[in-house]
Amino acid sequence: MKYSKYLMSVAAVALAGAATAEEMTIVSWGGAYSKSQLKAYHEPYSEKTGITIINDDSSNEAVAKLRAMNEADNVTWDVVDVVASDAIRLCDEGLAMEIDADEVLAPAPDGTPASEDFGDLLVSECFIPQIVYSTTFGYRTDMVGDTPPTDVCAVFDTEAYPGKRALEKRPINNMEWALICDGVGFDEVYDVLATDEGQDRALAKLETIKDDVVWWSAGADTPQLLADGEVVMGSTYNGRLFSVIEEQKQPVAMLWDAQVFDLDGWIIPAGLSEERKQRALDYIYFATDTQRLADQAKYISYGPARASSAPLVGQHAELGIEMAPHMPTDPENAKRTFLYNYEFWADYRDDIDAKFQAWLAQ
Amino acid sequence: MAKFKDVHIPISMSFTLSLIGLLVAATMLVAGVTTAEDFSEFLLTILGGVGLSVALAYALLSIFGTHVAAMIVSALLFAAAGLAVGSLGGAFFGAIGGVLFARLVFWLHFREYRRGLPPYLTAEQVLWHYGFRFICAAIFIFLITPILVVLPLSFNAENFFTFTPEMLRFDPEGYSLKHYRDFFTNNEWQRSFKNSLIIAPIATIISVSLGTLAAIGLSQSHVPGRRAIMAMLISPMIVPLIISATGMFFFYSSIGNFLEDSLGFNKTFVGYVKVILAHAVLGVPFVIITVTATLVGFDRSLTRAAANMGADPMTTFFRVQMPLILPGVISGGLFAFITSFDEVVVVLFVGSASQKTLPWQMFTGLREQISPTILAVATILVVISIALLTVVELLRRRSERLRGMSPG
């Protein structure tokens, strides 16, 4: 009995200690990406304001969880990092706060208003862009012989490059690559994919390598599979591949051909109390100015979303290598890039998802 | 009495060799399925392996008269083969394989497997005797290997779940303690460790108190509807966790909102309260079941005797009943603790990020970054669990000995 009283008082003290500091919960993707945000945004912000930032690595389920939280009237998140398509969905459902970019975001150092500095990347009223990333392929340099692949269609060429491939377990990007390698031009891909025949054609192309595919669902899977030598090539986010190649020194190289650009950024959940909303806006203003966005690129190879940040991108904070050549937006890497079409996938996603999953189960 | 052991059974070379061939083929069938490219290569590998091992067995049997010499030679041969394939690590495992192989050959050939068995057993009964042990060993191996594999991987010098060539060569370069360092220095891991250490003990205390009282109450025959109450109380154990978790999410959200808005409690504090209560609910069934089981052996006349001698019910409970059912209470408490300490689904729903527990951190870690720090944590947890269970078992034996319940 003595002991339980003692335990209780210890716990009470611990709880009280945890409760005093001002806190905000920021949701992100975990891994190297969260680390880059910690270094570039959270740490300087905590130092400046004294607010403790708590990381929740739940961005993967952000839409579902925000829906549930909203229904239970218990939103515990203050700022959420999501991909652009999720931001569009959350905005449409009224789960994210609408934002006037020029009012809440810092102008560029030369006075250019934020809406011009971000430009086309402001794809939704709720979305505050942060980085441009690409989904692209990496391959094992020791498993491709003397002719390393330079073309995305190497993925479909199991004769020249035998071995398993890692592809994401969803239709997005895979369907596009399949059509490109089936002879469809870049600008016609979405027209073809809008038809039933086009979807079947893409699946038929994927069928040719189905037995050789390892399907991944988390961004960390492909790096692990490549490091294991379990796959000869695999798609994932370019920052993950950068980490495998430059930080972990694995025998892997980038295949930038037909990389697909996408955006990632912040939203603020709708319906926060006035106090929490002001805190979230203050954080956003701080974390998305020109210098901070450029700072993030010191830790991970994703391109800053502001035009004014690009010239400020410098060297990797620990490795000391120039980051510009590792950016998906670098001209050398972006010779052939594919533009992800948000409207198309917003309209067709449910249908094609169902078809793709049925095909997978066959 | 005739000495059956000395009955001489003629030794047949063909029996030993064909059995060895069969065993090697079976082993290679399991291992070879994954490596061979096509069927003919697969068949060739197996035939080659069988031929080689049968020849080796024949040579060992005809050249050597004793186990020891054959074992040394066979170990050396296998080690040399291992060295050629996988250097130092290969040689090490080769040597072990060689010793085992020679032992197996002699064991089969000289009928050592009959030793220690009743001599009247038929061949089928002997086969079943070893088949049964083989199945038991296989079950044990399947249970324990996944845990054992994790231990060396947690000392990996690389950031992946992979046995690197350096590790297999036993090269010190391939090993490192950096994942342990990461666990002890990384804020996220430390915060979640601290949270687990706050949540699990308090939830355990609550569920042990409530569960013990409920079990004692429900063991009285005059309680109306006790079967129904019992079923209700242990339902968290039966209902799929994801369903309990969804229900708890909405239930505790409204409680939390009430505590925050109407009573003005701090958000973080309310978060802890919600998770602790949810985990206590999950722990209660374990306590009820174990305590109920102990109460079956509890002699009710003892409480009447105590009352007869003037003890009030509280005194009776703490001085008479509690010491006797303590083993059940403790093991129920252990189960409740482990339930809370291992739980990931409910805390994902009910908790917010400031209540992130160790399993939650491991779960997101596995999904988002596949870091061997998870394996380091798993190793630490395995060691702690073993230590905890050992201590409890030793204490139990000690108290049994002190009370004279067991000789020894």
Chai-1 contact restraints between the chains, C-beta under 6 A:
chainA,res_idxA,chainB,res_idxB,connection_type,confidence,min_distance_angstrom,max_distance_angstrom,comment,restraint_id
A,S4,B,I205,contact,1.0,0.0,6.0,A-B,restraint_1
A,L7,B,P201,contact,1.0,0.0,6.0,A-B,restraint_2
A,A11,B,I198,contact,1.0,0.0,6.0,A-B,restraint_3
A,A11,B,I202,contact,1.0,0.0,6.0,A-B,restraint_4
A,A14,B,I198,contact,1.0,0.0,6.0,A-B,restraint_5
A,L15,B,F269,contact,1.0,0.0,6.0,A-B,restraint_6
A,L15,B,Y272,contact,1.0,0.0,6.0,A-B,restraint_7
A,A18,B,T268,contact,1.0,0.0,6.0,A-B,restraint_8
A,A19,B,N266,contact,1.0,0.0,6.0,A-B,restraint_9
A,A19,B,T268,contact,1.0,0.0,6.0,A-B,restraint_10
A,A19,B,F269,contact,1.0,0.0,6.0,A-B,restraint_11
A,T25,B,A353,contact,1.0,0.0,6.0,A-B,restraint_12
A,G30,B,T364,contact,1.0,0.0,6.0,A-B,restraint_13
A,G30,B,E368,contact,1.0,0.0,6.0,A-B,restraint_14
A,G30,B,Q369,contact,1.0,0.0,6.0,A-B,restraint_15
A,G31,B,E368,contact,1.0,0.0,6.0,A-B,restraint_16
A,G31,B,Q369,contact,1.0,0.0,6.0,A-B,restraint_17
A,I54,B,A353,contact,1.0,0.0,6.0,A-B,restraint_18
A,I54,B,S354,contact,1.0,0.0,6.0,A-B,restraint_19
A,D56,B,A353,contact,1.0,0.0,6.0,A-B,restraint_20
A,D57,B,T364,contact,1.0,0.0,6.0,A-B,restraint_21
A,D57,B,E368,contact,1.0,0.0,6.0,A-B,restraint_22
A,A72,B,F250,contact,1.0,0.0,6.0,A-B,restraint_23
A,A72,B,S253,contact,1.0,0.0,6.0,A-B,restraint_24
A,N74,B,S253,contact,1.0,0.0,6.0,A-B,restraint_25
A,T76,B,S352,contact,1.0,0.0,6.0,A-B,restraint_26
A,A218,B,R367,contact,1.0,0.0,6.0,A-B,restraint_27
A,A220,B,E368,contact,1.0,0.0,6.0,A-B,restraint_28
A,A220,B,Q369,contact,1.0,0.0,6.0,A-B,restraint_29
A,A220,B,I370,contact,1.0,0.0,6.0,A-B,restraint_30
A,Q224,B,F160,contact,1.0,0.0,6.0,A-B,restraint_31
A,Q224,B,I370,contact,1.0,0.0,6.0,A-B,restraint_32
A,A227,B,F160,contact,1.0,0.0,6.0,A-B,restraint_33
A,A227,B,T162,contact,1.0,0.0,6.0,A-B,restraint_34
A,D228,B,T162,contact,1.0,0.0,6.0,A-B,restraint_35
A,Q248,B,N159,contact,1.0,0.0,6.0,A-B,restraint_36
